[in-house]
Amino acid sequence: MAAAEISGVVPAFGLAQSGYPTPARQYWNLGTAPLVELAVSRNEGLLSRDGAFVVETGKHTGRSAKDKFIVRDAVTENAIWWGATNKSMTPDQFAALKADFAAALAQKETLFVQDLYGGSQPQHRVKVRVITEKAWHSLFIRTLLVRPELADLADFIPDYTIIDLPSFKASPERHGSRTETIIGVDFEGKTILIGGTAYAGEMKKSVFSILNYLLPLSGVMPMHCSANIGPKGDTAVFFGLSGTGKTTLSADASRTLIGDDEHGWSDTAVFNFEGGCYAKMIRLSAEAEPEIYATTKRFGTVLENVVIDPLTREIDLDDNRLAENSRGSYPIEAIPNASADNLGPVPKNIIMLTADAFGVLPPIARLTPEQAMYHFLSGYTARVAGTEIGVTEPEATFSTCFGAPFMPRHPSVYGNLLKERIARGGVDVWLVNTGWTGGGAGTGDTGTRMPIKVTRALLNAALDGSLKTAEFRTDDNFGFAVPVAVPGVDSKILNPRETWPDKAAYDARAARLVGMFIDNFAPFEAHVDAAVRDSAPKAA
């Protein structure tokens, strides 16, 4: 094998030492400008008139959750929550996949390598080496993860290696894959192989999965959440599925942003897993989210599946012809009020966001530690009626731990960690409904979206501590505490039943939602204690 031409900041422990010898031209740990230059010269995308690099990811414009497989061996057999979310492959199948990836690397003319950290708190981070065949993928992962100091790269030895080859085609017969797309995870061998998809988010979520697997062993709570810090040093954590307002509500000019998506909660800090952000771009506006909008006009930002005019190089954030899930990646320091250290104190408040399209849940409720675990394991939100042909009523969505696809271990592992940390730290937990009031979102229904000014007012009262002194009632359906009156908020909206013109219709919808919660939680009942089971909503 001919000697490879290697440039950049190259550690002594290279690809050959990692078990991947290759004659390919290798670019190591390049920064933003050279990676953009290379991506442009290789025709990987277009440079917009304002400086962002715009790419198309082809048929995969989101994660390929059904194409992810974890090696099932003696180590993982009893550690992984096997099922529809975490599907298995045999050690032999992964060995064949790894051999074929190594052979593919040996045939490449050019490769890009980044040595990075997953995790901003040094004692709880993982060293990750990411090998890609595309320059823009190298730029993406460098932007999204934590970048080591230059002096730390010389002796960098990875804990985990991720190889991302969109051109690789998996074989269901040889590799045990479902299709030609594969995300193969070997926790014992500390290797993740991504093939057949150019969607860059697979790399980011692979690191999230690694930390979700490792951190509970150290008593650290991994979280799919955003987080920020108030002027008095009070950290708030925001759990929520897509569309619930996780990014919007945590982007508060009066508070310092820790991060927008993935964090750990240790004994001493809430720390960002990442050094960048990965925001949805579709229909983004300068008025609603000015800080994020500004990143679309920034050199070094990568825009995925955003429509661009090839002549004028103007982008159109409202055009969804390539994808509804258009995305932008940018370093967290592009947000003006971001934390310089990517971490903050342990939380004072936890906010669980839900967009209840049934119009049943109150705009805010206070949860006990047991109720918090119940709703964390439930991970409820709802899809809006009318978004798909034939869908005339809201559809409930339950994603345990507010991030089931990324949780390798049983949900009770994360739920118990959360409950223990809430109880130990005296943390206040709030369930905030950013969904509908006065009715549901179904066709012909009477509901309207919860006013953002109401959500902001209630959230501010929760975070500044004033809401704790309010008078509370016990919700008839869910048993949690709901404030009766809050200054500046119409008291009627605090009781969702009172906002419905048809009270019987509310009762019927509430009974239906309660039943959905109970049915969804059934698989978890044997894994939680009686106090958590008693926190379930009560069927009439």
Solvent accessible surface area in square Angstrom, and as a share of the most:
residue,aa,sasa,rsa
1,M,154,0.69
2,A,77,0.59
3,A,103,0.80
4,A,28,0.22
5,E,109,0.49
6,I,83,0.42
7,S,36,0.24
8,G,43,0.42
9,V,50,0.29
10,V,61,0.35
11,P,5,0.03
12,A,90,0.69
13,F,60,0.25
14,G,10,0.10
15,L,6,0.03
16,A,67,0.52
17,Q,106,0.47
18,S,29,0.18
19,G,47,0.45
20,Y,6,0.02
21,P,70,0.44
22,T,9,0.05
23,P,49,0.31
24,A,2,0.01
25,R,57,0.21
26,Q,8,0.03
27,Y,40,0.15
28,W,2,0.01
29,N,11,0.05
30,L,25,0.13
31,G,22,0.21
32,T,51,0.29
33,A,49,0.38
34,P,50,0.32
35,L,1,0.00
36,V,6,0.03
37,E,120,0.54
38,L,36,0.18
39,A,0,0.00
40,V,63,0.36
41,S,80,0.51
42,R,90,0.33
43,N,134,0.68
44,E,27,0.12
45,G,19,0.18
46,L,59,0.29
47,L,60,0.30
48,S,8,0.05
49,R,159,0.58
50,D,57,0.30
51,G,13,0.13
52,A,0,0.00
53,F,0,0.00
54,V,5,0.03
55,V,3,0.01
56,E,116,0.52
57,T,7,0.04
58,G,52,0.50
59,K,176,0.75
60,H,32,0.14
61,T,35,0.20
62,G,21,0.21
63,R,88,0.32
64,S,12,0.08
65,A,48,0.37
66,K,137,0.58
67,D,2,0.01
68,K,30,0.13
69,F,15,0.06
70,I,2,0.01
71,V,4,0.02
72,R,94,0.34
73,D,34,0.17
74,A,101,0.78
75,V,74,0.43
76,T,1,0.00
77,E,71,0.32
78,N,145,0.75
79,A,24,0.18
80,I,12,0.06
81,W,67,0.24
82,W,45,0.16
83,G,43,0.41
84,A,98,0.76
85,T,41,0.24
86,N,3,0.01
87,K,53,0.23
88,S,48,0.31
89,M,4,0.02
90,T,66,0.38
91,P,69,0.44
92,D,115,0.60
93,Q,51,0.23
94,F,7,0.03
95,A,59,0.46
96,A,17,0.13
97,L,0,0.00
98,K,75,0.32
99,A,55,0.42
100,D,36,0.19
101,F,0,0.00
102,A,29,0.22
103,A,57,0.44
104,A,23,0.18
105,L,0,0.00
106,A,23,0.18
107,Q,150,0.67
108,K,46,0.20
109,E,152,0.68
110,T,27,0.16
111,L,0,0.00
112,F,1,0.00
113,V,0,0.00
114,Q,1,0.01
115,D,1,0.01
116,L,1,0.00
117,Y,9,0.04
118,G,0,0.00
119,G,0,0.00
120,S,16,0.11
121,Q,11,0.05
122,P,81,0.51
123,Q,123,0.55
124,H,40,0.18
125,R,87,0.32
126,V,6,0.03
127,K,68,0.29
128,V,0,0.00
129,R,0,0.00
130,V,1,0.01
131,I,0,0.00
132,T,1,0.00
133,E,21,0.10
134,K,57,0.24
135,A,0,0.00
136,W,5,0.02
137,H,0,0.00
138,S,1,0.01
139,L,1,0.01
140,F,0,0.00
141,I,0,0.00
142,R,57,0.21
143,T,9,0.05
144,L,0,0.00
145,L,1,0.01
146,V,27,0.15
147,R,71,0.26
148,P,19,0.12
149,E,126,0.57
150,L,125,0.62
151,A,90,0.70
152,D,58,0.30
153,L,10,0.05
154,A,64,0.49
155,D,106,0.55
156,F,2,0.01
157,I,96,0.49
158,P,22,0.14
159,D,58,0.30
160,Y,5,0.02
161,T,13,0.07
162,I,0,0.00
163,I,0,0.00
164,D,0,0.00
165,L,0,0.00
166,P,22,0.14
167,S,65,0.42
168,F,23,0.10
169,K,138,0.58
170,A,4,0.03
171,S,34,0.22
172,P,54,0.34
173,E,155,0.70
174,R,122,0.45
175,H,5,0.02
176,G,22,0.21
177,S,9,0.06
178,R,129,0.47
179,T,49,0.28
180,E,91,0.41
181,T,5,0.03
182,I,0,0.00
183,I,4,0.02
184,G,0,0.00
185,V,2,0.01
186,D,21,0.11
187,F,7,0.03
188,E,101,0.45
189,G,38,0.37
190,K,96,0.41
191,T,6,0.04
192,I,1,0.01
193,L,0,0.00
194,I,0,0.00
195,G,0,0.00
196,G,17,0.16
197,T,3,0.02
198,A,16,0.13
199,Y,9,0.04
200,A,0,0.00
201,G,1,0.01
202,E,11,0.05
203,M,0,0.00
204,K,5,0.02
205,K,26,0.11
206,S,7,0.05
207,V,3,0.01
208,F,0,0.00
209,S,2,0.01
210,I,0,0.00
211,L,2,0.01
212,N,0,0.00
213,Y,15,0.06
214,L,52,0.26
215,L,8,0.04
216,P,18,0.11
217,L,128,0.64
218,S,76,0.49
219,G,28,0.27
220,V,3,0.02
221,M,0,0.00
222,P,0,0.00
223,M,1,0.00
224,H,21,0.10
225,C,0,0.00
226,S,0,0.00
227,A,0,0.00
228,N,0,0.00
229,I,24,0.12
230,G,7,0.07
231,P,120,0.76
232,K,194,0.82
233,G,32,0.31
234,D,22,0.12
235,T,1,0.00
236,A,0,0.00
237,V,0,0.00
238,F,0,0.00
239,F,0,0.00
240,G,0,0.00
241,L,22,0.11
242,S,82,0.53
243,G,60,0.57
244,T,1,0.01
245,G,22,0.21
246,K,23,0.10
247,T,41,0.24
248,T,48,0.28
249,L,3,0.02
250,S,2,0.01
251,A,38,0.29
252,D,26,0.14
253,A,91,0.71
254,S,78,0.50
255,R,20,0.07
256,T,49,0.28
257,L,10,0.05
258,I,0,0.00
259,G,0,0.00
260,D,11,0.05
261,D,16,0.09
262,E,2,0.01
263,H,0,0.00
264,G,0,0.00
265,W,6,0.02
266,S,2,0.01
267,D,102,0.53
268,T,95,0.55
269,A,5,0.04
270,V,0,0.00
271,F,0,0.00
272,N,1,0.01
273,F,1,0.00
274,E,2,0.01
275,G,3,0.03
276,G,0,0.00
277,C,1,0.01
278,Y,14,0.05
279,A,7,0.05
280,K,88,0.37
281,M,0,0.00
282,I,26,0.13
283,R,128,0.47
284,L,17,0.08
285,S,38,0.24
286,A,40,0.31
287,E,152,0.68
288,A,75,0.58
289,E,37,0.17
290,P,69,0.43
291,E,51,0.23
292,I,10,0.05
293,Y,59,0.22
294,A,58,0.45
295,T,2,0.01
296,T,1,0.01
297,K,100,0.42
298,R,79,0.29
299,F,96,0.40
300,G,3,0.03
301,T,0,0.00
302,V,0,0.00
303,L,0,0.00
304,E,1,0.00
305,N,3,0.02
306,V,4,0.02
307,V,18,0.10
308,I,28,0.14
309,D,60,0.31
310,P,89,0.56
311,L,162,0.81
312,T,75,0.43
313,R,79,0.29
314,E,82,0.37
315,I,42,0.22
316,D,65,0.34
317,L,17,0.08
318,D,94,0.49
319,D,27,0.14
320,N,74,0.38
321,R,180,0.66
322,L,60,0.30
323,A,9,0.07
324,E,88,0.40
325,N,34,0.17
326,S,3,0.02
327,R,48,0.17
328,G,0,0.00
329,S,0,0.00
330,Y,3,0.01
331,P,15,0.09
332,I,7,0.03
333,E,108,0.49
334,A,25,0.19
335,I,10,0.05
336,P,111,0.70
337,N,41,0.21
338,A,23,0.18
339,S,14,0.09
340,A,107,0.83
341,D,99,0.51
342,N,16,0.08
343,L,51,0.25
344,G,7,0.07
345,P,60,0.38
346,V,57,0.33
347,P,4,0.03
348,K,123,0.52
349,N,9,0.05
350,I,0,0.00
351,I,0,0.00
352,M,0,0.00
353,L,0,0.00
354,T,2,0.01
355,A,7,0.05
356,D,0,0.00
357,A,0,0.00
358,F,0,0.00
359,G,0,0.00
360,V,2,0.01
361,L,2,0.01
362,P,3,0.02
363,P,3,0.02
364,I,0,0.00
365,A,1,0.00
366,R,76,0.28
367,L,10,0.05
368,T,65,0.38
369,P,41,0.26
370,E,51,0.23
371,Q,19,0.09
372,A,0,0.00
373,M,0,0.00
374,Y,0,0.00
375,H,7,0.03
376,F,1,0.00
377,L,1,0.00
378,S,0,0.00
379,G,0,0.00
380,Y,8,0.03
381,T,10,0.06
382,A,9,0.07
383,R,131,0.48
384,V,48,0.27
385,A,12,0.09
386,G,59,0.57
387,T,98,0.57
388,E,107,0.48
389,I,183,0.93
390,G,71,0.68
391,V,28,0.16
392,T,77,0.45
393,E,78,0.35
394,P,3,0.02
395,E,73,0.33
396,A,29,0.22
397,T,30,0.17
398,F,51,0.21
399,S,17,0.11
400,T,10,0.06
401,C,0,0.00
402,F,3,0.01
403,G,2,0.02
404,A,14,0.11
405,P,38,0.24
406,F,13,0.05
407,M,0,0.00
408,P,1,0.01
409,R,23,0.08
410,H,38,0.17
411,P,0,0.00
412,S,14,0.09
413,V,56,0.32
414,Y,0,0.00
415,G,0,0.00
416,N,53,0.27
417,L,21,0.10
418,L,0,0.00
419,K,32,0.13
420,E,87,0.39
421,R,15,0.06
422,I,2,0.01
423,A,66,0.51
424,R,156,0.57
425,G,54,0.52
426,G,62,0.59
427,V,13,0.07
428,D,19,0.10
429,V,1,0.01
430,W,0,0.00
431,L,9,0.05
432,V,1,0.00
433,N,1,0.01
434,T,15,0.09
435,G,0,0.00
436,W,31,0.11
437,T,12,0.07
438,G,11,0.11
439,G,0,0.00
440,G,1,0.01
441,A,19,0.14
442,G,10,0.10
443,T,105,0.61
444,G,81,0.78
445,D,45,0.23
446,T,77,0.45
447,G,17,0.16
448,T,87,0.51
449,R,114,0.41
450,M,10,0.05
451,P,49,0.31
452,I,105,0.53
453,K,157,0.66
454,V,15,0.09
455,T,4,0.03
456,R,66,0.24
457,A,37,0.28
458,L,1,0.00
459,L,4,0.02
460,N,74,0.38
461,A,13,0.10
462,A,2,0.02
463,L,19,0.09
464,D,105,0.54
465,G,25,0.24
466,S,62,0.40
467,L,3,0.01
468,K,91,0.39
469,T,121,0.70
470,A,26,0.20
471,E,124,0.56
472,F,56,0.23
473,R,65,0.24
474,T,95,0.55
475,D,9,0.05
476,D,135,0.70
477,N,35,0.18
478,F,6,0.02
479,G,36,0.35
480,F,1,0.00
481,A,32,0.25
482,V,0,0.00
483,P,0,0.00
484,V,57,0.33
485,A,55,0.43
486,V,9,0.05
487,P,128,0.80
488,G,88,0.84
489,V,15,0.09
490,D,99,0.51
491,S,56,0.36
492,K,115,0.49
493,I,20,0.10
494,L,2,0.01
495,N,46,0.23
496,P,4,0.03
497,R,86,0.32
498,E,74,0.33
499,T,27,0.16
500,W,9,0.03
501,P,100,0.63
502,D,77,0.40
503,K,66,0.28
504,A,74,0.57
505,A,39,0.30
506,Y,8,0.03
507,D,63,0.33
508,A,69,0.53
509,R,39,0.14
510,A,1,0.01
511,A,54,0.42
512,R,102,0.37
513,L,0,0.00
514,V,2,0.01
515,G,27,0.26
516,M,47,0.21
517,F,1,0.00
518,I,58,0.29
519,D,107,0.56
520,N,41,0.21
521,F,3,0.01
522,A,56,0.44
523,P,90,0.57
524,F,15,0.06
525,E,75,0.34
526,A,97,0.75
527,H,89,0.40
528,V,10,0.06
529,D,67,0.35
530,A,55,0.43
531,A,48,0.37
532,V,0,0.00
533,R,100,0.37
534,D,102,0.53
535,S,13,0.08
536,A,20,0.15
537,P,3,0.02
538,K,125,0.53
539,A,71,0.55
540,A,142,1.10
